[in-house]
């Protein structure tokens, strides 16, 4: 199984406070078990956190049948559960090394996850100006 992970953190300052947003995404690619059929599934969650915050996540899993493998150009053509075909470029060197083992008829599975959390913190009080 191969994975990648990316995280971003955003902050925005307003007169009322600081808005913080934390965003994460990851993906995992693997061969599906023998006999697996192309499919798609999705789930999502959302919760209110302590204070003035919210968090949510979404995960999508797609299984697709390999139609062809172009090892020279690092491209794989797959057919998804709805019958659509797509040719994807494989840019990850670790996955490129695995292309010779990938054969038409096999099913690959991609799981993509993204999550976000947001909160608002009150702004620090501004000190009063000294009286002359």
Backbone torsions as a table, in degrees:
resi	resn	phi	psi	omega
1	UNK	NA	137.5	176.9
2	UNK	-115.2	144.7	-177.7
3	UNK	-135.6	154.4	165.5
4	UNK	-135.3	156.4	-175.5
5	UNK	-144.0	138.7	178.7
6	UNK	-139.4	141.5	179.7
7	UNK	-134.5	139.2	177.6
8	UNK	-131.1	144.1	176.7
9	UNK	-128.4	130.6	-178.9
10	UNK	-121.8	142.7	173.6
11	UNK	-133.3	142.3	176.7
12	UNK	-137.3	130.7	-179.1
13	UNK	-99.9	131.9	177.7
14	UNK	-128.1	172.6	178.6
15	UNK	-64.1	-29.5	-178.3
16	UNK	-84.8	-24.3	-177.8
17	UNK	166.7	-163.6	-179.0
18	UNK	-111.6	126.3	175.8
19	UNK	-100.3	121.3	177.9
20	UNK	-113.0	132.1	178.0
21	UNK	-127.3	126.7	178.3
22	UNK	-114.7	125.2	-176.8
23	UNK	-125.4	133.9	177.9
24	UNK	-133.0	145.7	173.5
25	UNK	-143.3	149.8	177.9
26	UNK	-149.8	159.8	177.1
27	UNK	-143.4	146.3	176.5
28	UNK	-133.1	137.5	179.6
29	UNK	-123.4	134.0	178.3
30	UNK	-152.4	166.1	172.8
31	UNK	-80.1	135.8	176.4
32	UNK	-77.0	157.7	178.6
33	UNK	-59.9	152.7	178.1
34	UNK	-54.9	136.9	179.2
35	UNK	88.2	-4.1	179.8
36	UNK	-68.0	146.0	178.2
37	UNK	-106.7	150.8	175.7
38	UNK	-56.9	137.8	-178.6
39	UNK	-157.1	171.3	176.2
40	UNK	-144.0	140.4	174.4
41	UNK	-143.9	152.0	-178.2
42	UNK	-144.9	142.2	174.6
43	UNK	-140.7	152.9	178.5
44	UNK	-146.1	155.1	178.4
45	UNK	-137.7	156.8	175.2
46	UNK	-151.3	135.2	179.7
47	UNK	-141.2	155.4	173.1
48	UNK	-94.8	130.8	-179.0
49	UNK	-95.8	174.7	178.0
50	UNK	-58.6	143.2	178.9
51	UNK	77.5	-137.9	-175.8
52	UNK	-105.6	54.2	-177.0
53	UNK	-129.5	160.4	174.9
54	UNK	-139.2	155.2	177.2
55	UNK	-145.0	149.5	178.8
56	UNK	-155.8	159.0	177.1
57	UNK	-147.1	159.2	177.6
58	UNK	-141.6	135.5	177.0
59	UNK	-129.8	131.9	179.0
60	UNK	-126.3	130.8	177.1
61	UNK	-119.0	126.2	-179.7
62	UNK	-124.8	130.9	173.5
63	UNK	-111.9	135.3	-178.0
64	UNK	-139.3	144.0	179.2
65	UNK	-81.9	134.1	177.6
66	UNK	-76.1	124.6	176.6
67	UNK	-96.8	-41.4	178.8
68	UNK	-155.1	156.5	179.3
69	UNK	-128.6	120.5	176.9
70	UNK	-103.6	91.9	-175.8
71	UNK	-68.1	-30.2	-179.2
72	UNK	-66.7	-44.1	-177.2
73	UNK	-100.9	6.1	178.6
74	UNK	55.1	52.3	179.3
75	UNK	-128.4	145.2	177.7
76	UNK	-129.1	131.9	175.5
77	UNK	-104.2	127.7	-177.9
78	UNK	-127.0	157.6	175.5
79	UNK	-118.1	122.4	-177.6
80	UNK	-82.4	-178.8	-176.3
81	UNK	-63.6	-25.3	-180.0
82	UNK	-92.4	3.6	178.6
83	UNK	92.5	-6.1	178.3
84	UNK	-69.8	142.6	175.3
85	UNK	-107.7	149.0	-180.0
86	UNK	-148.3	137.5	174.6
87	UNK	-103.5	125.0	-178.1
88	UNK	-116.0	144.0	175.0
89	UNK	-87.2	136.2	178.5
90	UNK	-101.3	106.6	-175.7
91	UNK	-98.6	-18.8	-179.7
92	UNK	-74.6	119.3	-178.7
93	UNK	-56.6	-34.6	179.2
94	UNK	-65.4	-39.2	178.1
95	UNK	-73.6	-33.5	177.3
96	UNK	-59.6	-36.6	178.8
97	UNK	-66.6	-22.7	-178.8
98	UNK	-89.3	-9.1	-177.2
99	UNK	-58.5	-38.4	179.8
100	UNK	-59.4	-25.5	-179.9
101	UNK	-84.5	-12.8	-177.6
102	UNK	-83.1	129.2	-175.7
103	UNK	-123.6	146.9	173.7
104	UNK	-55.5	141.4	-178.6
105	UNK	98.6	-23.4	176.6
106	UNK	-72.4	157.2	178.9
107	UNK	-112.5	127.8	176.4
108	UNK	-104.3	151.9	-178.5
109	UNK	-124.8	130.4	177.4
110	UNK	-119.1	126.4	175.2
111	UNK	-115.9	120.3	-178.9
112	UNK	-114.6	128.3	-179.3
113	UNK	-127.5	136.7	172.4
114	UNK	-134.9	144.4	-178.4
115	UNK	-141.5	148.4	-179.8
116	UNK	-142.9	142.2	173.5
117	UNK	-132.2	138.9	-179.9
118	UNK	-134.9	143.4	177.3
119	UNK	-148.6	158.5	177.7
120	UNK	-122.0	125.2	174.7
121	UNK	-108.5	139.8	178.6
122	UNK	-60.4	147.2	177.4
123	UNK	-70.8	148.3	176.2
124	UNK	-65.7	139.9	-179.8
125	UNK	-63.2	141.1	178.7
126	UNK	-86.0	125.5	-179.5
127	UNK	-64.8	143.7	179.4
128	UNK	-68.8	145.7	178.2
129	UNK	-69.5	140.6	178.8
130	UNK	-62.2	142.6	178.4
131	UNK	-80.2	137.7	-178.9
132	UNK	-72.6	NA	NA
